[in-house]
């Protein structure tokens, strides 16, 4: 059995094709083969099979992900208990504050935006549910990092480069450790201009039975976020919403503890 016909290799290559199409957009087999350093005929076999299964669409010689991917992702999201519990509270905060409200979880050492709700004056940042961002570049990520113990944080820092997104991004490990200590003491994080110039974020942890499930955050222009009085207002709003999320997650509409 040659290497390409091994079942695990075949599965891995299949997902590599789909992830590459997600990154580069509609492409033909020759271009994809160059990216993957594989024979065009091999890549074509993957493309043809994925098209037959409904995961890709062929259009004028190019292939792209089909709407079936969106359907699968949507079903997964709407079966997520944290999302279902947080969504109404996020809508309330977005309406009351007029800002962009986000729900972020940790995935594979990065921050995954699970959901967003936009208020009337929300920043348009080009972010979207499903987007992945480095943990060290924003307040939600720092809340997640602050929850790690020393060994977990050491492992994270050893395996992740603290890449600069802006001039204000924290790229020094020791400075980051010091900031995380402050986050632990305050039980929230705030930043501005660290991931995107002009953007600030305030985030609080969502803990259920003492375990971090994600973070709830508000994104606002840096000018507003630098105001300590505005930070205080946002923090009060987020903590109230967070309390309701925690209670509803645990008990739901029945008033009885969920399994």
N, C-alpha and C positions, 0 to 999 in steps of 0.2 A: 504494500500500500504506500503510494508516494505521499509526500508531505501535504500536498494540496488536497488530497482526497480524504485525509483524516477528518473524522466528524467534528472534533473540536476546532480544527483549523477552518473548516467550512463555515461553522457557526460564527467564528470570530470575523472572518472575511465578509460575511453577510452584513454584520453590523457595521463593519468599517465602511462598506459601500454606502449604507444608509446615512451614517454620520458624515461622510465626505460630501454627499449630496446636500445635506443640511447646511454644511459650511460654505460650499462653493456655489450652490444653486444648480439649476438645470445644466446637465453636462452629457456629452456623448461618451461611449465606451473608450475611445482612444485617449481623451483627456483624463478620464478617471484612471485608466491603466498607467498613465505617466505619473499621476499622483501616488499610486499605490505600488509602483514598480512591479507590475504584473503583466503578463501577456494580455493583449486586447481580447483575445478569444476567451480567456478565463473570466475577465471582468464582464464580458458580454453574457456569459452563461449565468452569472449572478443577476445581472440586470433583467434578463429574460425571465428567470424564475421568480424574482420579486415582483415583476409586472404581472405575471400569471396569477400570483397569489393576491394581487390587489394592493401591494404596498408601494408600488411605483406606477407612474403614468408616463407613457412614451408619447412624445410630441415632436414631430419633425426631426427625428433622429436624436433628440435629447431625452434624458430621463429626469424626473423630479419626484419628490415624495408625494404620495397621494393623500387625499383627505382622510383616508382610513387612519393615518397616523394621528391626525387631530382628534378623530373620534375616540381612539383608544386613550389618548392623553386626557381628553375631557371626561371620559368615564372614570378614569383613575382619580382625577381631581375631585369629582363630585361624589366619590365614595370615601374621600379623606375626612375623617372625623374632625380634625383640627380646622380644616378649611370651612366645613359646614357650620361649625360652632362660631368661628371668628367672623365670617362674612357679614352677618347682620350688624355686628358691633363696628366693623370697619366702615360699613356704609354710614352708620350714625356719626362716627368721628369725622369722616370725609365731609358729610353734610354740615356738621356743626362748625368745623374748622376751615373748610374750603380747601384743604391741602390734599396732597397725595398720601394715602395710607397704604402700608405694605405689610405683608406677612411673609417672613423669611424663615427657612429651615436650613439645617446643615445637610449637605450632601457631598460625600467623597472629599471632605476637607475644604469645601467651598460653600458660599451662600447661595441657596436656590430661592428665587422669588416665587412663592407658591401662589400668591394672589395680590392684586392691587385694587384699590377703589379711589377714584379721583373726585375731589371736590371742585367747586366752581372756580377757584383760582389756582388749581394744581399746576405744578411744573410739568411740562411735556419733555420727558427725558429720553424717549425712545426705549425705555425699559418695558418689560412685559413678563407675565407669568411664565415661568420656565427658564428665564434668564439666569445665568450663573455668574456670580461676581466674587472676587477674592475676599476672604474674610477680614483681612487687615485694613481694607480700604474704606470701611464705613461702620457706622455705629452698630447696626444689627450684627455684623460680623464680630465686632469687639465684644458684644454681649455673649455671643456663642463661645468665643475664645476664653472669655473670663470664667466660663463655667468649667473649663478643663482643669484637671489637677496638674501638678508640676510635671509629672512624667508625660502626660498627654500633650501638654504645651511644648515640652522639649522635643517630642517626636514631631509635632506639627512644624516647629521652626526648623528642624533638621531636614524636613522633606519638602518645604514650601519656600520658594524665593519671595521675599517681600518686595515685589515689584512696585515701582512708583507709577501711579496713575496721574498725579499732579505734583506740583512742587511741595504741597502740604502732606502728601501721603507719608505715613510713618513707615520707614524702611529699615530702621535700626532695631534689632531684636530687643535690646535692653530698654530702649525707650518704649517699645510696645509693651513689654512686661510691666513697666511702671504705670502705663495708662490702664492696663488691665486690672491692676491693683485698685486704682481709683474707681473703675467700673464696679468691681466687687463691693467696695465700700458704699457706693451710691445706689447700687442695684439698677443702674441705667447707664446708657452711653449717649454721647452727643458728639457730632463732628460737623465741620463745614469745609468745603473746598478740597476734600481729601480724595474723593472718587471722581467727582466732576466739579470743575470750577463754577461757582455760583450756586451749588447745591449743598444744603445742610440736612442732617438727619438726627432725630432723637429716637432711641429705641429702648424698649423694656423687655425683660424675659417673660415668656409664658411657661410657667412651671405647673405641672400637674403631679400632685403627690411627691413634690420635691425633685421631680425630674424635668429637665428642660426639654420642651417640645418644639419651641420655635421662638421667634421674636415678633413683637408688634411695633411698628415704627411709623413716624410721620416724616415726610420729606417736604422741605420748604426752602425758599431762597435763602442763601447764606446770610443776607442782611437781616432777615427776620430771625433766623436761628441763632445769630450771635447775641441777640437780646436775652439777658437772663430772665427778665419778666416773662417773655414769650416762652422760653424754655419751661418755666414753672407752670404756666398755663397748659402747655402741651403735656407735660409730665402728669399733671393731675388728671387730664382727660384720658390719657393712655392708661393710667393705672386703674381708673374706674372701669374702662372698657375691658381691661385685662382681668379684673376681678369677675366681671360678668362672664367672660369667656371661660375662665377657670371653673366657675360654678356650673355653668351650662354644660361644659365638657364632662364634668364628673356626674351630674345628676340628670341633665336633659329635661324634657318637659314633664316627665313623670314625677320628678321630685325624689326619685329613688336612685341610689348609686348605680352607675352603669358597671357592667362586667369589665 
